[in-house]
């Protein structure tokens, strides 16, 4: 429902949510805008409101092509809002997560853009204080830079400055990660322009290496390394670029380059970096992160208009001011989707109709300017007291305590996507979702008897895809033909068929950009239905029948998930599960319509992507990795979800694969060499797969009368299979 923001703006629909507030697609006198409406607790703080009004001139004057512009700051009744430029593009974190390290030329081009934006801000005395990939947008509306690199804009100037300025100690949180904090901040010193340079250099290091120089481990350890350790060099990086990078990561602020100097220096290095490949450096403490696919604005074969959604977090958000549990680390105002053209075209007409029907809202409180006079002296006194307190807290954190920071374990991992550590809890449910119906304390009973462990053949190479696969695979069998689905680095779905022991030609599905592997099911009448999570977080579906693919359609158009979906079909009923935050959510297609999403009660919070296996009798088995690294199993029978059990013999935080035989036996596979089989639903027998190179991608499997066929993606993006009988 549309809502008025002040007298000049109308907010029409939510397109994003972050720690500071909700982002709306809006309309103003000059056309579409993004409106970030800050949280109610922020709007009720008179000191913050006064600061907000005082900053209006500074923030709105930051007019630079490399900065996401703040058009206006609105104080209207209970609304405290930033009106910002609407940028059509993804954030840098999403691009990094799905594609991995950049080439040196692309990384330098992006960072040089951001440095130019910082130089303009620093010239006006504005410090960003929260430079990180989430706050850097890649503008799809601009011509690419050197080597085809996307042009970058720095967003969310003023969020940290506004919210943190009064040194608030109530339930306010500035969300970020410790990976980008300059040493002087950790030591409690006043932030100056050099903190932005340090953070931006950390971003450059991450674009080149795939990980930050001091990240990993407990938060206190990360902070300590910022202060005490030297930056580890990047092998293979040209010496001139390494010198610039190392200088900007210097412990002493005065030793770092200024933003304008950094931008100029990087631009000068660009010609010499042409043609150099990405470094592909293994993290010293953990396996390198395997990127997930997503939106690639350079792929003209795609027709979809959606922008990338920053769904997968590489590390948990860290509250830099004590508060309740942390929110998403996404702070960019385009963080969920790109508005469609018809939405933009309809904004003005809808706004005019609303004005004619309702007029200006009555009962508005005095303007922010009138309210800002009171509390100024008190705010200054609080700032002095809290500045000293903050220095003490941060000093304690530096030596490893970090006890002053609230919220769950925020350990940053560099393993499989989605393997953030979550706190152990009892039953949990997705925020804003009802709980799914739950049965008693026992599972429904599948076939009895001891599990049969197949004898597996050696891994065999399948025909290579035209482009390397960068996700797991899922497999479905229809009319004697197996269909194997994965995704490539452009976000396109790649698939190949196998019939009678022979493979067909690889096919490619476009139309949307997907994140992670799609989920296929077979419906009555010889229809193959494919479900996929777009890079906007929405689930899309597409049917294949009679040798023809139908167009993509949205499942519901508003529910956004944080994982690829898993699907199972029993007759004409389809069940879907997906991860939303740390919870497992489900919806079902019954009676010609989808049910509302509901949260499945789990033991602890969900850390990986789920899988489903359906039994002919109508029972559906769900498997998902929990926070402790265990794989949990539950069943859906007669519309009710049953109690979870751990699957012994299978661990990990990636998606487990599950397949069910006609006999009722279930096989569950992980990304490692082990798997487990069950014939009772609660008792698992561990088995071992053929040896081969370790893969970080989830496998895919199908079962037939001849046994189980398992597919996996190799570290180089190829496809292999093995058969067990």
KOLDOBA-591633 format. One line per field, with one value per residue (C-alpha): residue number from 0; x, y, z. Coordinates in steps of 0.02 Angstrom, whole numbers, plus 50000, padded with zeros to 5 digits. Example, Ala and Ser with C-alpha at 12.3 -4.5 7.8 and 13.67 -1.06 7.14 Angstrom:
BEGIN
resi	(0|1)
u	(50615|50684)
v	(49775|49947)
w	(50390|50357)
***
This chain:
BEGIN
resi	(0|1|2|3|4|5|6|7|8|9|10|11|12|13|14|15|16|17|18|19|20|21|22|23|24|25|26|27|28|29|30|31|32|33|34|35|36|37|38|39|40|41|42|43|44|45|46|47|48|49|50|51|52|53|54|55|56|57|58|59|60|61|62|63|64|65|66|67|68|69|70|71|72|73|74|75|76|77|78|79|80|81|82|83|84|85|86|87|88|89|90|91|92|93|94|95|96|97|98|99|100|101|102|103|104|105|106|107|108|109|110|111|112|113|114|115|116|117|118|119|120|121|122|123|124|125|126|127|128|129|130|131|132|133|134|135|136|137|138|139|140|141|142|143|144|145|146|147|148|149|150|151|152|153|154|155|156|157|158|159|160|161|162|163|164|165|166|167|168|169|170|171|172|173|174|175|176|177|178|179|180|181|182|183|184|185|186|187|188|189|190|191|192|193|194|195|196|197|198|199|200|201|202|203|204|205|206|207|208|209|210|211|212|213|214|215|216|217|218|219|220|221|222|223|224|225|226|227|228|229|230|231|232|233|234|235|236|237|238|239|240|241|242|243|244|245|246|247|248|249|250|251|252|253|254|255|256|257|258|259|260|261|262|263|264|265|266|267|268|269|270|271|272|273|274|275|276|277|278|279|280|281|282|283|284|285|286|287|288|289|290|291|292|293|294|295|296|297|298|299|300|301|302|303|304|305|306|307|308|309|310|311|312|313|314|315|316|317|318|319|320|321|322|323|324|325|326|327|328|329|330|331|332|333|334|335|336|337|338|339|340|341|342|343|344|345|346|347|348|349|350|351|352|353|354|355|356|357|358|359|360|361|362|363|364|365|366|367|368|369|370|371|372|373|374|375|376|377|378|379|380|381|382|383|384|385|386|387|388|389|390|391|392|393|394|395|396|397|398|399|400|401|402|403|404|405|406|407|408|409|410|411|412|413|414|415|416|417|418|419|420|421|422|423|424|425|426|427|428|429|430|431|432|433|434|435|436|437|438|439|440|441|442|443|444|445|446|447|448|449|450|451|452|453|454|455|456|457|458|459|460|461|462|463|464|465|466|467|468|469|470|471|472|473|474|475|476|477|478|479|480|481|482|483|484|485|486|487|488|489|490|491|492|493|494|495|496|497|498|499|500|501|502|503|504|505|506|507|508|509|510|511|512|513|514|515|516|517|518|519|520|521|522|523|524|525|526|527|528|529|530|531|532|533|534|535|536|537|538|539|540|541|542|543|544|545|546|547|548|549|550|551|552|553|554|555|556|557|558|559|560|561|562|563|564|565|566|567|568|569|570|571|572|573|574|575|576|577|578|579|580|581|582|583|584|585|586|587|588|589|590|591|592|593|594|595|596|597|598|599|600|601|602|603|604|605|606|607|608|609|610|611|612|613|614|615|616|617|618|619|620|621|622|623|624|625|626|627|628|629|630|631|632|633|634|635|636|637|638|639|640|641|642|643|644|645|646|647|648|649|650|651|652|653|654|655|656|657|658|659|660|661|662|663|664|665|666|667|668|669|670|671|672|673|674|675|676|677|678|679|680|681|682|683|684|685|686|687|688|689|690|691|692|693|694|695|696|697|698|699|700|701|702|703|704|705|706|707|708|709|710|711|712|713|714|715|716|717|718|719|720|721|722|723|724)
u	(50000|50068|50109|50150|50323|50317|50229|50338|50360|50256|50324|50240|50318|50455|50610|50732|50761|50919|50975|50933|50761|50655|50686|50539|50521|50451|50407|50451|50434|50577|50527|50567|50676|50728|50663|50747|50628|50728|50670|50542|50664|50778|50637|50587|50761|50755|50944|50958|50819|50910|51071|50974|50911|51081|51160|51035|51140|51301|51228|51121|51268|51370|51339|51465|51443|51531|51418|51237|51155|51046|50906|50821|50803|50626|50561|50373|50279|50345|50438|50624|50678|50821|50767|50902|50947|50875|51021|50990|51122|51186|51301|51483|51459|51334|51452|51598|51498|51439|51596|51740|51896|51903|52042|52169|52111|51927|51963|52069|51942|51801|51905|51967|51786|51750|51908|51849|51684|51775|51887|51734|51658|51819|51840|51677|51727|51613|51682|51588|51645|51564|51652|51624|51565|51384|51389|51465|51342|51383|51287|51210|51152|51328|51450|51579|51752|51923|51921|51731|51732|51566|51561|51544|51450|51474|51308|51239|51341|51273|51193|51335|51371|51192|51150|51314|51341|51256|51347|51180|51177|50999|50949|51030|51146|51265|51285|51451|51591|51754|51852|51855|51890|52046|52165|52135|51948|51985|52099|51958|52023|51911|51877|51953|51963|52102|51981|51890|52054|52096|51924|51931|52104|52031|51895|52027|52123|51962|51920|52092|52108|51929|51951|51997|52175|52131|51963|51921|51904|51832|51789|51915|52051|52004|52016|52181|52256|52207|52312|52459|52487|52561|52456|52498|52560|52467|52576|52568|52509|52610|52732|52670|52492|52550|52645|52489|52383|52507|52527|52340|52334|52469|52434|52475|52337|52462|52554|52404|52367|52229|52075|52119|52298|52233|52113|52249|52376|52257|52205|52387|52408|52259|52345|52479|52349|52257|52241|52299|52190|52114|52237|52134|52229|52184|52142|52280|52156|52012|51958|51924|51744|51661|51557|51373|51300|51189|51151|51281|51238|51363|51269|51155|51072|50970|50807|50762|50754|50784|50936|51041|50985|51124|51059|51207|51312|51497|51504|51383|51341|51422|51335|51457|51340|51261|51087|50979|51015|51097|51002|51056|51220|51143|51138|51123|50959|50943|50971|50822|50764|50760|50586|50504|50469|50282|50305|50404|50280|50134|50207|50153|49975|49956|50027|49908|49760|49810|49831|49660|49578|49665|49758|49890|49884|49815|49894|50076|50196|50310|50449|50617|50693|50579|50619|50805|50843|50812|50941|51093|51194|51143|51194|51367|51389|51332|51452|51600|51553|51510|51665|51771|51662|51674|51863|51868|51750|51847|52013|51947|51885|52054|52140|52012|51873|51742|51620|51537|51466|51297|51216|51262|51434|51492|51637|51678|51706|51786|51710|51550|51425|51297|51404|51387|51385|51216|51177|51098|50916|50764|50626|50643|50535|50562|50522|50349|50299|50173|50233|50195|50081|50184|50146|50198|50367|50394|50417|50296|50359|50439|50497|50578|50736|50922|50987|51065|51232|51268|51432|51489|51579|51725|51687|51668|51678|51519|51527|51592|51470|51504|51540|51605|51471|51480|51345|51286|51178|51006|50938|50765|50712|50563|50509|50673|50781|50882|50896|51046|51033|51167|51214|51361|51449|51330|51179|51115|51046|51140|51068|51110|51010|51061|50961|51012|51188|51215|51220|51136|51191|51201|51057|51048|50899|50897|50761|50810|50973|50974|51070|51118|51055|50872|50755|50663|50509|50402|50215|50077|50057|50243|50275|50445|50432|50587|50599|50743|50787|50820|50953|50812|50774|50606|50566|50526|50452|50455|50377|50449|50327|50322|50500|50461|50501|50363|50409|50465|50335|50351|50291|50209|50302|50339|50419|50608|50715|50898|50936|50896|50729|50708|50555|50465|50310|50187|50051|49988|50047|50213|50306|50442|50564|50694|50798|50739|50870|50912|50748|50674|50515|50390|50246|50140|50043|49878|49711|49776|49852|50006|49984|50057|50239|50263|50413|50460|50517|50699|50832|50940|50950|50977|51149|51141|51022|50886|50842|50685|50650|50474|50405|50266|50149|50145|50275|50409|50577|50672|50858|50953|51118|51098|51211|51322|51366|51247|51122|50945|50802|50615|50463|50303|50158|49973|50010|50107|50294|50375|50515|50692|50827|51012|51078|51229|51373|51334|51399|51429|51347|51315|51157|51144|51072|50934|50855|50725|50704|50538|50578|50576|50764|50834|51012|51085|51246|51360|51499|51626|51666|51535|51350|51217|51073|50916|50780|50689|50688|50792|50931|51069|51207|51364|51445|51589|51591|51731|51882|51910|51950|51852|51710|51626|51468|51316|51289|51131|51056|50913|50855|50782|50762|50948|51007|51064|51158|51253|51320|51442|51530|51719|51826|51857|51671|51656|51528|51560|51445|51449|51322|51284|51184)
v	(50000|50170|50295|50479|50535|50721|50827|50783|50594|50436|50267|50129|49960|49885|49838|49808|49795|49832|49860|50045|50032|49985|50036|50081|50111|50287|50434|50616|50773|50718|50536|50369|50370|50250|50300|50229|50249|50231|50125|50195|50194|50307|50425|50443|50500|50689|50705|50600|50696|50858|50786|50719|50892|50973|50849|50883|51013|50913|50749|50821|50922|50764|50767|50653|50517|50390|50423|50369|50537|50583|50689|50740|50704|50704|50725|50704|50647|50475|50459|50490|50455|50474|50500|50431|50405|50243|50143|49997|49872|49742|49770|49718|49582|49491|49499|49438|49296|49226|49251|49246|49353|49489|49507|49637|49762|49744|49755|49910|49994|49968|50028|50179|50230|50217|50313|50455|50458|50459|50601|50708|50668|50697|50865|50917|50845|50692|50523|50368|50254|50097|50059|49876|49776|49784|49974|49979|49969|49914|50028|49931|50092|50154|50100|49979|50036|49968|49785|49780|49814|49880|50060|50079|50197|50213|50209|50245|50400|50467|50311|50272|50457|50498|50349|50340|50527|50540|50379|50299|50161|50099|49963|50045|49942|49992|49835|49789|49664|49687|49641|49823|49916|50023|49996|50170|50135|49976|50077|50199|50349|50472|50413|50521|50507|50378|50248|50249|50220|50071|49996|50024|49943|49794|49785|49788|49648|49547|49575|49511|49366|49317|49347|49491|49505|49489|49400|49229|49161|49245|49429|49476|49387|49483|49649|49601|49557|49727|49809|49690|49591|49639|49619|49453|49481|49415|49302|49342|49521|49649|49739|49918|49869|49779|49933|50042|49914|49888|50075|50099|49957|50038|50038|50222|50331|50463|50334|50298|50382|50509|50462|50571|50504|50326|50354|50432|50298|50157|50236|50246|50059|50004|49989|49874|49757|49720|49535|49473|49332|49323|49262|49118|49114|48984|49056|49011|48944|48869|48816|48957|49013|48944|49082|49062|49124|49276|49424|49475|49637|49602|49448|49517|49350|49378|49473|49483|49656|49605|49664|49555|49526|49516|49359|49256|49328|49285|49327|49369|49549|49621|49752|49892|49963|49840|49787|49637|49503|49569|49600|49575|49656|49726|49914|49963|50037|49929|49772|49670|49700|49815|49890|49839|49971|49957|49993|50150|50206|50187|50284|50457|50405|50312|50458|50582|50471|50453|50641|50672|50543|50580|50744|50780|50677|50768|50777|50797|50835|50988|50986|50914|51087|51143|50990|50995|51138|51043|50919|50992|51024|50857|50770|50849|50791|50615|50611|50650|50518|50383|50416|50366|50215|50160|50171|50056|49930|49925|49908|49757|49684|49709|49589|49455|49484|49565|49535|49703|49647|49562|49439|49268|49200|49303|49197|49226|49071|49048|48880|48839|48977|48992|48915|49055|48994|49015|49002|48842|48865|48760|48777|48925|48999|49124|49302|49353|49177|49065|48898|48747|48614|48491|48309|48208|48148|48008|47998|47909|47735|47696|47523|47414|47313|47345|47475|47412|47494|47495|47450|47606|47616|47736|47917|47945|48110|48169|48282|48452|48597|48742|48849|48784|48748|48851|48771|48603|48497|48423|48278|48215|48067|48076|47946|47852|48008|48091|48281|48356|48542|48664|48846|48937|49097|49208|49145|49041|48867|48730|48557|48393|48234|48053|47911|47730|47768|47906|48094|48222|48398|48531|48656|48830|48917|49105|49233|49257|49255|49121|49095|48916|48760|48743|48609|48497|48388|48279|48309|48199|48205|48210|48386|48432|48584|48681|48796|48920|49064|49222|49343|49451|49314|49270|49094|49067|48916|48850|48698|48581|48476|48404|48461|48644|48757|48876|49053|49088|49143|49200|49084|49220|49381|49437|49300|49310|49163|49141|48978|48881|48792|48606|48526|48360|48303|48170|48154|48327|48398|48493|48537|48668|48711|48849|48938|49109|49183|49045|48954|48821|48880|48780|48802|48674|48672|48591|48603|48717|48850|48879|48884|49026|49005|48935|48899|48719|48697|48643|48601|48756|48868|48817|48849|48770|48735|48603|48451|48345|48165|48103|47928|47858|47844|48033|48056|48189|48185|48347|48362|48519|48565|48638|48763|48634|48554|48408|48359|48358|48252|48278|48210|48285|48163|48201|48387|48379|48398|48274|48290|48312|48179|48193|48093|47999|47985|48145|48315|48485|48652|48637|48559|48372|48270|48144|48013|47881|47710|47627|47509|47655|47661|47837|47885|48050|48119|48262|48354|48238|48056|47986|47954|47871|47754|47725|47596|47649|47840|47854|47725|47768|47661|47749|47713|47781|47843|47815|47925|48080|48266|48352|48461|48603|48585|48485|48325|48270|48096|47994|47818|47688|47500|47482|47575|47752|47868|48012|48167|48295|48452|48446|48588|48644|48653|48488|48351|48173|48029|47861|47721|47611|47450)
w	(50000|49953|50090|50087|50143|50175|50047|49898|49897|49889|49940|49839|49876|49982|49884|50026|50212|50310|50487|50483|50405|50256|50077|49965|49780|49777|49668|49687|49582|49470|49449|49532|49689|49826|49997|50152|50299|50458|50603|50724|50870|50769|50723|50906|50960|50967|50969|50812|50727|50761|50691|50543|50498|50523|50402|50262|50173|50182|50121|49982|49917|49881|49694|49610|49477|49589|49738|49757|49781|49929|49855|50017|50202|50265|50443|50441|50595|50638|50473|50459|50282|50159|49979|49866|49686|49616|49546|49429|49478|49600|49747|49743|49875|49764|49615|49720|49798|49633|49527|49649|49635|49502|49375|49433|49302|49347|49534|49513|49400|49527|49674|49577|49548|49734|49777|49666|49760|49926|49868|49830|50000|50096|50011|50095|50263|50250|50305|50251|50395|50325|50160|50116|49964|50021|50006|49833|49689|49512|49395|49251|49172|49136|49001|49070|49120|49069|49021|49034|49220|49288|49348|49536|49651|49838|49931|50104|50143|50304|50378|50498|50522|50567|50675|50768|50790|50961|51018|51052|51183|51165|51044|50895|50787|50651|50549|50472|50490|50583|50426|50364|50526|50527|50675|50743|50760|50857|50971|51006|50909|50817|50638|50503|50315|50325|50394|50227|50135|50245|50219|50031|50022|50116|49984|49846|49933|49943|49759|49712|49835|49872|50059|50172|50241|50425|50424|50493|50670|50823|50808|50942|50844|50686|50778|50857|50688|50618|50753|50769|50610|50442|50286|50201|50022|49871|49764|49579|49601|49502|49617|49581|49627|49784|49842|49826|49916|50058|50083|50102|50229|50337|50524|50539|50462|50406|50299|50189|50025|50014|49914|49765|49764|49771|49627|49519|49561|49520|49355|49305|49338|49233|49062|49132|49208|49045|49009|49179|49246|49419|49551|49625|49789|49919|50090|50215|50344|50245|50071|49951|49935|49780|49702|49664|49501|49484|49375|49248|49162|49025|48962|48827|48799|48957|48944|49128|49206|49386|49482|49591|49768|49896|49975|50030|50168|50170|50355|50492|50530|50685|50792|50828|50959|51083|51034|50998|50871|50712|50552|50373|50328|50170|50184|50001|49948|49794|49891|49838|49663|49515|49489|49328|49193|49219|49404|49367|49236|49355|49501|49449|49409|49574|49671|49590|49626|49808|49828|49753|49868|50032|50026|50157|50315|50467|50637|50586|50726|50723|50596|50635|50632|50771|50874|50850|50967|51128|51186|51097|51255|51328|51168|51176|51355|51309|51163|51276|51403|51277|51173|51321|51355|51174|51178|51330|51251|51088|51177|51270|51107|51027|51146|51112|51237|51130|51271|51244|51078|51084|50966|50899|50858|50711|50656|50474|50372|50204|50161|50072|50038|50175|50311|50437|50617|50701|50886|50946|50989|51023|50895|50778|50643|50503|50554|50497|50444|50532|50597|50490|50568|50671|50712|50864|50921|50794|50607|50496|50461|50293|50238|50370|50363|50354|50231|50072|50030|49843|49762|49670|49504|49479|49439|49251|49158|49074|48921|48975|48979|48858|49012|49181|49309|49468|49573|49630|49517|49532|49430|49383|49278|49159|49031|49045|49021|49159|49158|49248|49293|49353|49326|49251|49304|49205|49302|49156|49186|49095|49073|48989|48963|48983|48908|48884|48944|48815|48845|48736|48693|48828|48831|48905|48987|48996|49033|49216|49313|49446|49606|49641|49557|49504|49571|49446|49476|49363|49360|49287|49100|49061|49124|49196|49308|49356|49507|49529|49644|49546|49600|49666|49794|49716|49659|49475|49387|49210|49126|48995|48897|48722|48687|48724|48871|48928|48986|49164|49291|49472|49608|49712|49672|49850|49957|49950|50002|50045|49956|49800|49825|49844|49766|49775|49681|49738|49609|49566|49733|49739|49900|49907|50045|50052|50182|50241|50356|50479|50458|50346|50258|50157|50036|49942|49779|49825|49738|49602|49715|49823|50011|50115|50164|50339|50448|50489|50668|50671|50798|50798|50647|50467|50393|50221|50077|50094|49991|49974|49928|49893|49921|49814|49962|49979|50116|50086|50176|50202|50240|50288|50369|50543|50630|50714|50547|50570|50437|50505|50437|50454|50364|50295|50301|50291|50293|50458|50489|50607|50734|50670|50684|50647|50499|50564|50442|50345|50399|50322|50295|50108|50038|50067|49924|49955|49844|49884|49806|49770|49913|50034|50063|50071|50024|50087|50012|50063|49973|50055|50019|50139|50127|50235|50193|50295|50291|50450|50445|50604|50591|50468|50395|50336|50169|50065|49886|49759|49789|49684|49694|49832|49771|49864|49759|49813|49712|49624|49611|49539|49573|49455|49450|49413|49568|49606|49488|49570|49481|49546|49484|49486|49555|49374|49334|49243|49272|49333|49376|49463|49477|49627|49625)
***
